[in-house]
Amino acid sequence: EGIFKAIPEKHAELTKTISSKQLADVHHIAFAIRDLANALPAKAAADKKMQVEGTVKNIAKLAEDLDASGDANDQAKTEANLKKLDGLIKVLHAQFGKKVDEAEEHKH
């Protein structure tokens, strides 16, 4: 449960950081999301484990992409990577049968 509270919090922080063009700070938050997601496959139901592992791998790759685009100070690419991350976080929630908190959605 704690992870599903922490990921949207970090995701909201990442969104805010990118929208305020603080791209140098992107990698810290992206890697925090990756690390939180990495804990999830162990908690997944047996029939969902492979799917969750795939999603978590994609999140890890996206964290690298966010780091690279943030370091390059490329606002447009960083925003595009954030959009991809938005989708993956929704997939992750669905794989665990959780709803993405509507309040979190409206903060963006």
C-alpha positions in Angstrom: 0.0 0.0 0.0 2.8 2.4 0.9 4.3 2.1 -2.5 1.0 3.0 -4.2 0.9 6.1 -2.1 4.5 7.0 -2.7 4.5 6.6 -6.5 1.7 9.1 -7.2 3.4 11.5 -4.8 6.7 11.3 -6.6 4.9 11.4 -9.9 3.2 14.6 -8.9 6.5 16.0 -7.8 8.1 15.0 -11.1 5.3 16.6 -13.1 5.7 19.9 -11.1 9.5 19.8 -11.5 9.2 19.4 -15.3 6.4 22.0 -15.7 8.5 24.5 -13.7 11.5 23.7 -16.0 13.8 22.5 -13.2 15.2 19.7 -15.5 18.4 19.3 -13.4 16.2 17.8 -10.7 14.4 15.3 -12.9 16.8 12.3 -12.5 16.5 12.2 -8.6 12.7 11.9 -8.8 12.6 9.6 -11.8 15.1 7.2 -10.1 13.0 7.3 -6.9 10.0 6.2 -8.9 12.0 3.5 -10.5 13.2 2.2 -7.1 9.7 2.2 -5.7 8.4 0.3 -8.8 11.3 -2.2 -8.5 9.8 -3.4 -5.2 6.4 -4.3 -6.8 7.1 -7.6 -8.8 7.8 -9.3 -5.4 4.3 -8.2 -4.2 2.4 -9.1 -7.4 0.1 -12.1 -7.7 1.7 -15.1 -9.4 -0.5 -14.7 -12.5 0.5 -11.0 -12.8 4.2 -11.2 -11.9 5.5 -11.4 -15.5 3.3 -8.4 -16.6 4.4 -6.4 -13.6 8.0 -7.2 -14.2 7.6 -6.0 -17.8 6.0 -2.7 -16.7 8.7 -2.1 -14.1 11.4 -2.7 -16.7 9.7 -0.1 -18.9 9.6 2.3 -16.0 13.3 1.8 -15.3 14.1 2.5 -19.0 12.0 5.6 -18.9 13.8 6.8 -15.8 17.0 6.6 -17.8 15.3 8.5 -20.7 14.1 11.1 -18.3 17.5 11.5 -16.8 19.1 11.9 -20.3 16.5 14.4 -21.5 16.6 16.3 -18.3 20.4 16.5 -18.3 20.3 17.6 -21.9 17.9 20.4 -20.8 15.4 19.2 -23.5 12.0 20.4 -22.1 9.9 18.9 -25.0 11.6 15.5 -24.8 11.3 15.4 -21.0 7.6 16.3 -21.2 7.1 13.5 -23.8 8.9 11.0 -21.5 6.7 12.1 -18.6 3.6 11.4 -20.7 4.9 7.8 -21.4 5.6 7.5 -17.6 2.0 8.6 -16.9 0.7 5.7 -19.0 3.0 3.2 -17.4 2.0 4.2 -13.9 -1.7 3.7 -14.9 -0.8 0.3 -16.2 0.9 -0.6 -13.0 -2.1 0.4 -10.9 -4.3 -1.6 -13.2 -2.1 -4.7 -12.8 -2.6 -4.5 -9.1 -6.3 -3.8 -9.4 -5.9 -0.3 -8.0 -7.5 2.9 -9.2 -5.3 5.8 -9.8 -6.3 8.4 -7.2 -8.5 10.9 -9.0 -7.3 13.7 -6.7 -3.7 13.0 -8.0 -4.9 13.1 -11.6 -6.4 16.6 -11.1 -3.2 18.1 -9.7 -1.6 17.9 -13.2 
